[in-house]
Amino acid sequence: MDKIKSLADLKKKRDELKASISLREDGDNAEQIVQIKVAMSTCGIASGAKPVMDALIESCSSLNIRAVVTQTGCMGYCYAEPTVEITKPGHEPIVFGYVTVEKAKNLVEKYIVNNEILEGVIPQSYQSIDNEI
Amino acid sequence: MANYKYHILICGGTGCRASKSEDISENFKRILVEKGLDKEVQVVETGCFGFCEKGPIVKMLPDNTFYVQVTSDNCEEIINEHIVKGRKVKHLLYIDPDNKHEVSDSKHMNFYKKQLRIALRNCGFIDPENIDEYIAREGYAALASVLEQNDPAAAIDTIKKSGLRGRGGGGFPTGLKWEIASKNHADQKYMICNADEGDPGAFMDRSILEGDPHSVIEAMTIGGFCIGATKGLVYIRAEYPLAIKRLEIAINQAREYGLLGKNILDSGFDFDLELRYGAGAFVCGEETALIHSMEGLRGEPTFKPPFPAQEGYLKKPSNVNNVETFANIPVIFNKGWEWFSSIGTEKSKGTKVFALAGQINNVGLIEVPMGITLREVIFEIGGGIKNDKKFKAVQTGGPSGGCLTESFLDTPIDYDNLLAAGSMMGSGGMIVMDETSCMPAVARFYLDFTVEESCGKCTPCRVGNKRLCEILDKIIGGKGTMEDLEILKNLSQVIKDTALCGLGQTSPNPILSTIDHFWDEYIAHVSEKRCPAGQCKAMKRYIILSDTCIGCTACARACPVGAISGERKSAHTINQDLCIKCGSCYDKCKFNAISIN
């Protein structure tokens, strides 16, 4: 193992290592950062939600966007799978349907970064009884 | 580096390990490999989450789901449901006792809402056996900046301004302690960590060492640089094998990175650490006794002055700080003394870790800002008294502390308020008692502990405490007189004034504070021969109700001393002179014919 020689050295090392626990820190402060939920039930997975989720994680980390990407159950929009719900801090959650790997990258670059609404928004049509869980 | 989508954090503190949390992580790892998910899910064994009552704890990230009382049989279900299907395993979630709803995010639990974790910042968050996770959380940044500034006096000044006081119990200002040690010149000085946690019920130091050993190593190195010591010693009790193991791993990792040893971070400063094991004597928490024990001598205190800062380990200037004190130090440098001193009360800054125990719903380890009230700690964080019983008293400060009653529930907790209330901060043990606790018996319990732990060097402590214990036995045994109560008070005061070290000087505190707050209970024991809490055996009288007894002879056969007599099919009687109050007859009787007065 290489020895750490200075404060600058240590900071460099810290920045390299930061990614290994950023998922934990972000999970702890989820309200303050972008939350992305990918519907991953049978219908979602069959329509290709897994590569979509990977694409979301990758483009967020390549653009240095702090985001919590989690999977969730079926939201009921089986016709529009894969579906992705994005909650930006201070914004209402928006559900996007028919997400492909390509579109996932666009969502990160356009919606998350520039607030540009893309096609395929599914209007919110339900109320939740419990926000705790 | 693998890009994990999920982290599973499992509590690896001693408490949860006792409930087999090691098996849980093994099982998780095995199932993940079987399912080919081991590249997507990281399993991490962390330090203590604090919510020991509900252990073993498993926390899922990034969605921050907190599973309680998990067994290794649940692993498969958690992976299948939570990881694969993205559904929470509802029956493992914490149930809010107030509204009976499941709570999945620990931030919404009453237990965590009011907590502020500074000393415990990394406990339950990082893998204590991996230095990289500590570095990723700003670890060793404080040390690096202190070394780069190369100004020990300025660093000491930062600690002074932060208002940090010793967390071991006394509350001596840490910055001032460092300053005194730095001004004494010698060819060798020592930085010592007191990890000889001895208060019954207190386990914060163990949890910090198990959950975040690097924070203590970093702080000791900073301290060594400030006072001019090149050697550090950790005095740790041998009963803490897991803490010792993790500390040893951490020390080796720090050495490999060049954060301990010669020429740390190329600054020219040398510092290294060694462990010294204690055999678990309470008095060795006293700094002079601790130093003697490390030197291989008997663990007995000596008169101060000379203070350890003048003549300590091997007669060289030494500085002794407690584990929790050290754990605060890196944060003070990283976030600034202004931030730290903005937390807490006027004279007690920062937070304090408390170990909640006794008749309380949420037993565990908590860290709260100074100035919080006992009511908030006991009823909000602690979830109130078990079985809906009534709160009677809370014992703080261990065997040196005292009992506080309901009238103190709204007093802000800090060093000075607790002292003024007749107790003390101590190391942070908090034992909550309900209405069924007999206070003279509680005092007797603590006295018994001090008698066991007295080193025997000075007479007031060796002989005096023994006598106090005997008088308490007399009172609890129903043979006490009013004169005994007077002797109890006087002797307590004499021991307080004349004992050599902190142990002896504070040993009568449990008696004095219970006398203060529960004088009527002492009187009831002595003059009425009655225990108001119904606990003292000697005051109990078992009586057979002649109307209800059918003469089945079950009680007479159960009585081990032959105190019950009577003809078959007619009411029996108990000979009170022979009765040893064992309760066997009461347990045996199927007709509720025996009553306890």
Interface residues (C-beta under 8 A of the other chain):
Chain A: M1 K3 I4 K5 S6 L7 D9 L10 K11 K13 R14 L17 K18 A19 S20 I21 L23 R24 D26 G27 D28 A30 A39 M40 S41 M53 I57 E58 S61 V68 V69 T70 Q71 T72 G73 D130 E132 I133
Chain B: M1 N3 Y4 K5 Y6 H7 L9 L61 P62 D63 N64 K85 G86 R87 K88 L93 H101 E102 V103 S104 D105 H108 F125 I126 D132 E133 I135 A136 R137 E138 G139 Y140 A141 A144 S145 L147 E148 E256 Y257 G258 L259 L265 D266
